[in-house]
Amino acid sequence: MSVNKDFFEPQRDFNYDFESTGRPAQGWREATRVADTLVPTHCAFCGVQCGMYLKVANGKVVGVEARNFPHNRGSLCPKGVVAYQQVEHPDRLRYPMIRRGGKGGTLERATWDEALDYIVSR
């Protein structure tokens, strides 16, 4: 087994890739958002259900932070890190839809009571 020895050189510039392109035009606003509240919850992207906090500012979810939980021990996978972005996504489905007219029919918006009655009847 070989060791990458240049990793241990104290004079090495570790950020040369990032420094060559510079800061983004809009700055680092996203990373510096400060949350009003941390809401404890779990990630729903897989069956592990890692513990996380949702960062809430001005009534909107602005980020996520890992919780020290037995499964994830203070870390999140790439899916968990971006989990908060689905909350306000414009394509997110926020109401039930029922396909009317069989398999070839179109999906139409329905009320929650109508959707639940439909499920129970099947």
BALO-980546 format. One line per 5 residues: number of its first residue (from 0); their letters; for each residue x negated, y negated, z of C-alpha. Coordinates in Angstrom, 3 decimals, padded with zeros to 6 digits. Layout:
BEGIN
NUM) a) X/Y/Z | ... .
***
This chain:
BEGIN
0) msvnk) 000.000/000.000/000.000 | -001.342/-003.408/-000.882 | -000.689/-006.714/000.829 | -000.006/-009.934/-001.040 | -002.868/-011.857/000.577 .
5) dffep) -002.029/-015.249/-000.888 | 001.036/-015.251/001.365 | -001.256/-015.694/004.366 | -003.301/-018.583/002.964 | -002.648/-021.631/005.169 .
10) qrdfn) -003.255/-024.148/002.366 | -000.665/-022.553/000.070 | 002.259/-024.778/-000.890 | 005.327/-022.586/-000.340 | 007.798/-025.026/-001.901 .
15) ydfes) 006.091/-025.647/-005.222 | 009.066/-024.268/-007.206 | 011.530/-026.597/-005.518 | 009.277/-029.642/-005.444 | 008.665/-029.473/-009.186 .
20) tgrpa) 012.334/-030.166/-009.942 | 012.962/-032.612/-007.117 | 016.168/-033.352/-005.255 | 019.480/-032.996/-007.058 | 020.980/-036.236/-008.378 .
25) qgwre) 023.835/-036.204/-005.857 | 021.541/-035.481/-002.910 | 022.122/-032.910/-000.181 | 025.557/-034.050/001.007 | 027.069/-030.560/001.142 .
30) atrva) 024.455/-029.224/003.554 | 024.687/-032.144/005.965 | 028.440/-032.005/006.613 | 029.148/-031.914/010.316 | 032.179/-029.934/011.419 .
35) dtlvp) 034.782/-031.333/013.815 | 035.694/-027.809/014.903 | 034.274/-024.297/014.629 | 037.112/-021.764/014.254 | 036.151/-018.162/015.118 .
40) thcaf) 037.299/-015.643/012.505 | 036.137/-012.655/010.459 | 035.024/-012.350/006.843 | 037.625/-010.509/004.751 | 035.489/-009.633/001.719 .
45) cgvqc) 034.733/-006.068/002.816 | 035.538/-003.556/005.527 | 032.674/-004.597/007.805 | 034.587/-007.717/008.945 | 031.531/-009.750/009.985 .
50) gmylk) 032.123/-012.395/012.616 | 031.958/-015.993/011.411 | 032.996/-019.513/012.269 | 034.821/-021.690/009.765 | 033.544/-025.275/009.880 .
55) vangk) 036.555/-027.595/009.813 | 036.279/-031.362/009.242 | 039.231/-033.700/008.670 | 041.613/-030.736/008.533 | 039.718/-029.005/005.685 .
60) vvgve) 037.346/-026.034/005.729 | 033.935/-027.400/004.701 | 031.624/-024.494/005.465 | 030.946/-021.286/007.310 | 028.526/-020.248/010.016 .
65) arnfp) 027.631/-016.729/011.138 | 028.725/-015.609/014.604 | 026.612/-013.380/016.806 | 028.876/-010.352/016.394 | 027.994/-006.646/016.843 .
70) hnrgs) 028.284/-005.873/013.108 | 026.431/-008.779/011.537 | 024.274/-010.002/014.471 | 024.300/-013.652/013.408 | 023.840/-013.118/009.658 .
75) lcpkg) 026.123/-013.144/006.631 | 025.783/-011.582/003.197 | 026.033/-013.756/000.048 | 029.791/-013.100/-000.187 | 030.333/-014.193/003.398 .
80) vvayq) 028.307/-017.377/002.951 | 030.670/-018.598/000.197 | 033.874/-017.146/001.691 | 035.156/-020.574/002.733 | 035.265/-021.755/-000.892 .
85) qvehp) 038.384/-019.705/-001.621 | 040.499/-021.615/000.923 | 040.992/-024.717/-001.238 | 040.355/-023.139/-004.657 | 042.859/-024.415/-007.250 .
90) drlry) 043.505/-020.885/-008.611 | 044.350/-019.439/-005.195 | 047.779/-017.818/-005.081 | 049.784/-019.401/-002.235 | 053.210/-017.875/-002.836 .
95) pmirr) 054.632/-014.464/-003.812 | 055.276/-013.542/-007.429 | 057.567/-010.838/-008.802 | 057.373/-009.290/-012.257 | 060.886/-009.458/-013.660 .
100) ggkgg) 062.004/-007.304/-016.595 | 059.775/-004.276/-016.041 | 056.133/-003.764/-016.989 | 056.326/-006.078/-020.003 | 057.964/-008.886/-018.032 .
105) tlera) 056.320/-012.042/-016.795 | 055.356/-012.864/-013.240 | 057.668/-015.443/-011.686 | 057.473/-017.334/-008.443 | 059.665/-015.881/-005.674 .
110) twdea) 060.564/-016.758/-002.095 | 058.958/-014.813/000.730 | 062.332/-013.303/001.704 | 062.976/-012.197/-001.885 | 059.511/-010.645/-002.162 .
115) ldyiv) 059.804/-008.800/001.143 | 063.299/-007.515/000.281 | 061.928/-006.273/-003.058 | 059.083/-004.418/-001.334 | 061.435/-002.812/001.209 .
120) sr) 063.817/-001.691/-001.528 | 061.062/000.200/-003.353 .
***
